[in-house]
């Protein structure tokens, strides 16, 4: 069993009314390359800054080798950070930039020389000691920033999107070099990125985050092949994510067909989501042996494979990647192996809003008044739960036309419709299934008809 070096327990952080970290629980092993991955604003850099000591949590603990770090300033922590902007000293040459921290420690000059030369060799910059920082390329400056961080022999190296300012080729070259540095140094690397490919390439472990919460922790293989929810499946690589019903153990229904799978423990006739990666749908010219059929809508060569969009016989659009091209307009058979169907639990199957009956046929919820159905046993003043199916919420172009409004903050394509999350000004999430195309951050009106509500006492 690997030795744990950092443990984070029940970490919470808010800025004003906005909670950016929500009950983070995580441990990091000694010598591990772990990556915090997620979209902008998900909390990954905030989490890194807590470990570094630049921020203090509202609640929770961070321990390093059993010692609580909360309250300890950054310069007293055995950690070093490489920032997105390299923060090198332009008035110092390469040698003095790398030696800066050692000189502050008043180490003997002989020891400083030894350490500086060793790390410059490690980052392949041993012939650049006397160069001015301004004369270096972006990749070279990044190497010097890493050298300056590791020359102090930290127990943990923190890297906050360190390659984002580099061009694509240099970024890929630096990924290889970072992986090799990690192997040679043997210390713990904690890396922040929004680049899925970068995370899959570099990491021993990936922590996928969204909206301040950890969505999944696992190896790159686990994260890609066995996503635990629709967000992870959609964020990591290309996916076909579809509504489904778990008929029984090892049998699932979606796109109007039943399929064998390998998943168990979901129950019987339970709504679920399924993920099928584009490369895991097999195309057959002979439709007789197919599980289902479809018509090729488009076929684009992507260098190592062809990417095709296919309309299935159930009306779902599927992305398929294959080494062979199939002609646009042709009918093809399709087959999915049981092991390639990933079943995921649905955490929400309908909207449930808390409200108060303002009269026998009106309910106050979502910061507004809604006409409601008259329900036996429900009267004015009752606290109620209003249930609404995702596809029974109407979104309007004009935000003033609905009973309330909100901003689209999440969009997931599910083969024959879009699943949206709309956030109201009060911070309530309204989930919507729609055929209409919306953009993220669109301000929309929200309308719910009384006949589409089911009301019960809270």
Beta strands, then each sheet from edge to edge (+ up, - down):
strand 1: 4-15
strand 2: 18-29
strand 3: 33-37
strand 4: 59-64
strand 5: 67-68
strand 6: 79-82
strand 7: 156-160
strand 8: 188-193
strand 9: 205-210
strand 10: 213-218
strand 11: 240-248
strand 12: 251-254
strand 13: 257-260
strand 14: 270-276
strand 15: 282-284
strand 16: 292-301
strand 17: 306-312
strand 18: 317-322
strand 19: 331-335
strand 20: 342-345
strand 21: 351-359
strand 22: 362-365
strand 23: 368-371
strand 24: 383-388
strand 25: 394-396
strand 26: 404-413
strand 27: 418-424
strand 28: 429-434
strand 29: 443-447
strand 30: 454-457
sheet 1: 2+ 1- 4+ 5-
sheet 2: 6+ 7+ 8+ 3+ 9+ 10-
sheet 3: 13+ 12- 11+ 14- 20+
sheet 4: 15+ 19- 16+ 17- 18+
sheet 5: 23+ 22- 21+ 24- 30+
sheet 6: 25+ 29- 26+ 27- 28+
end
